[in-house]
Amino acid sequence: MTERNATQPPGAGESTGIIAKLLSATASRDGDLRGVVGEFGVARVGRVLLDEILFRACLDDVPLADGENASVHVVLQHGGERFSATVSPRHVHVTDEPDPAGNGAGSLPAPVVTQDLTEVATALYGPAELITSVTRTIRWPGPGVVFPTPERPNLPRAYYDVARRVVQVMERSEQVDLTELAVRYGTDKWSAMHQYTRNYERHLGPLRDRRLNVLEIGIGGFDDPARGGKSLRSWKHYFPRALVYGIDILDKHLVDEPRLTTFRADQSNAAEVTEAAEKWGPFDLILDDGSHISEHVIKTFGTLFARHLRPGGLYIIEDLCTSYWPEVFQGDDTDLADPRYTIGFLKALVDGLHHEELLRPDAREPRPTDTTVSGLHLYHNVAVIEKGSNTEGSVVADVFRARRQREGR
Ligand SMILES: C[S@@+](CC[C@H](N)C(=O)[O-])C[C@H]1O[C@@H](n2cnc3c(N)ncnc32)[C@H](O)[C@@H]1O
C-alpha cells in the first residue's frame, strides 16, 4: 500500500483489544457480537475488519502494469449503519461511494461487495463451521465490464484478482501454507538457513482453525524497534483466530500491529518472562527462537512449560545445532548427553517420557516433566514438545518390578 488516507485505523493496541472481544463473541452462536459492535460502533469495528481483510488478502501481490490499478469497494453494514472503503493494491480510501481513482486513470469502475458486518466478523474470527455468506452481494458495474470491445477484448487480470482475494478472505477460503508465508514475510524458517515449515505443517496444521494464544521468543530485526516480526506476522497470517505475542531482549514495540503484541524481556530472566506470560498467557503454542544459548533455552522452558503452556499445547525449540557449537552460542559437544546443553536436556526428556518403564528405582532422579511431557518430536535442528498427561502406566514393567522385589534385587 502506498497511501492511507481518510479515516485512520485505531492503534495496534486498541485494534487488538477490539479483536480479542470479537474472537470471544464469534466463538459460538451464542456470543454477543451485536453487543461488541454496539460498544465500539460500526465505523471502528468496520475499520478493524477491513485492516484484517487487507492483511490476509495481500493485495500488493497482485501484479500491476505501470499506471494500472484495480480496486474493489467493500461495504460492511449493520443495523442501518455502514462502513465502506475502496481498496486496491496501491490505495485504501474510506469513502461512501466507490472511489474512481482506486482503479487508476481511465480504468474500470470498481465492483461493490456488500455484506453484513457481523457475518464478516464471524468469517474472519469465528470457527469454520459458523462461516456463512448469505448477506453478501457482489455488484459488477454494468455492461462496460461484461461485454468485450475491440479495444478491450479481455479485462485486465488484476481487475478480478483484487476482488477475488478480498472475497476469499471474507469467506476464509484463501488459505496459504506456512512455507509460502515464511517466504512472503521473510522469516528464515524456510530459507537457505532452515527448512522448518514442512515439519511445522504436520503439527500446526490441525490447530489452524482454533482460537489460540501464540508466543514466540525472539522477534528479530536487530536493535531497530521498528524492524523484525517476520515470523510473528507469518503466525498471525497462518492462524487467523490467534493472538500473537513476541518477546525480545530488545524493544520492538514499533512492530506491534493488530493481533500482534510485543514485550521486552530477557528470556534468561524468569521474572521478566513470567510478567509477560501472566499478562497474555496461558499459551497454546510457544516457540523459542531467541538467544539460542542452552542455559537460556533450558531456563525459559522451566519458566514457561509447566505454568504458562496449556495442556495439549506445543513447545518448540529451534536451532538445536547451537547446542553443539562452542564457537557461538556457548555450545559444547564434548559430552553429548550433558543436560546443561539443549541436546542433552532433550535426551533426558526422552528418558522422562519412558519413566514408567525404568525398572531400577535409582535409574534417575524423577522430574516434574516426566508426567507432563506426552510427546517429543525431533527433526533436524527443531524439537516439538507436547504437553499432556504421560501417566499411561506399564503393565509389563510392573510385572518385572514385582519380580525383582520378590527376588530382593
Ligand atoms: C533469530 S532472531 C529471531 C527471528 C524471528 N523469530 C524470525 O523468525 O523472524 C533472534 C532474536 O532473539 C533475540 N534475543 C537474543 N537474546 C535474547 C534474550 N536473552 N532474550 C530474549 N530475546 C533475545 C534477538 O534480539 C533477536 O531479535
Ligand as a Chemical Component Dictionary entry (heavy atoms), coordinates in Angstrom:
data_LIG
# 
_chem_comp.id                   LIG 
_chem_comp.type                 NON-POLYMER 
_chem_comp.pdbx_formal_charge   0 
_chem_comp.three_letter_code    LIG 
# 
loop_
_chem_comp_atom.comp_id 
_chem_comp_atom.atom_id 
_chem_comp_atom.alt_atom_id 
_chem_comp_atom.type_symbol 
_chem_comp_atom.charge 
_chem_comp_atom.model_Cartn_x 
_chem_comp_atom.model_Cartn_y 
_chem_comp_atom.model_Cartn_z 
_chem_comp_atom.pdbx_ordinal 
LIG C1  C1  C 0  16.914 -15.315 15.171 1  
LIG S1  S1  S 1  16.269 -13.794 15.768 2  
LIG C2  C2  C 0  14.535 -14.155 15.757 3  
LIG C3  C3  C 0  13.969 -14.228 14.374 4  
LIG C4  C4  C 0  12.472 -14.344 14.304 5  
LIG N1  N1  N 0  11.947 -15.346 15.212 6  
LIG C5  C5  C 0  12.067 -14.711 12.886 7  
LIG O1  O1  O 0  12.000 -15.917 12.563 8  
LIG O2  O2  O -1 11.818 -13.785 12.094 9  
LIG C6  C6  C 0  16.715 -13.927 17.460 10 
LIG C7  C7  C 0  16.153 -12.799 18.324 11 
LIG O3  O3  O 0  16.372 -13.175 19.673 12 
LIG C8  C8  C 0  16.620 -12.006 20.431 13 
LIG N2  N2  N 0  17.320 -12.360 21.672 14 
LIG C9  C9  C 0  18.649 -12.588 21.860 15 
LIG N3  N3  N 0  18.915 -12.854 23.143 16 
LIG C10 C10 C 0  17.730 -12.808 23.799 17 
LIG C11 C11 C 0  17.347 -12.971 25.159 18 
LIG N4  N4  N 0  18.248 -13.253 26.103 19 
LIG N5  N5  N 0  16.046 -12.841 25.478 20 
LIG C12 C12 C 0  15.121 -12.546 24.537 21 
LIG N6  N6  N 0  15.428 -12.364 23.230 22 
LIG C13 C13 C 0  16.716 -12.493 22.864 23 
LIG C14 C14 C 0  17.441 -11.144 19.491 24 
LIG O4  O4  O 0  17.359 -9.776  19.866 25 
LIG C15 C15 C 0  16.818 -11.452 18.148 26 
LIG O5  O5  O 0  15.843 -10.482 17.840 27 
# 
loop_
_chem_comp_bond.comp_id 
_chem_comp_bond.atom_id_1 
_chem_comp_bond.atom_id_2 
_chem_comp_bond.value_order 
_chem_comp_bond.pdbx_ordinal 
LIG C1  S1  SING 1  
LIG S1  C2  SING 2  
LIG S1  C6  SING 3  
LIG C2  C3  SING 4  
LIG C3  C4  SING 5  
LIG C4  N1  SING 6  
LIG C4  C5  SING 7  
LIG C5  O1  DOUB 8  
LIG C5  O2  SING 9  
LIG C6  C7  SING 10 
LIG C7  O3  SING 11 
LIG C7  C15 SING 12 
LIG O3  C8  SING 13 
LIG C8  N2  SING 14 
LIG C8  C14 SING 15 
LIG N2  C9  SING 16 
LIG N2  C13 SING 17 
LIG C9  N3  DOUB 18 
LIG N3  C10 SING 19 
LIG C10 C11 SING 20 
LIG C10 C13 DOUB 21 
LIG C11 N4  SING 22 
LIG C11 N5  DOUB 23 
LIG N5  C12 SING 24 
LIG C12 N6  DOUB 25 
LIG N6  C13 SING 26 
LIG C14 O4  SING 27 
LIG C14 C15 SING 28 
LIG C15 O5  SING 29 
# 
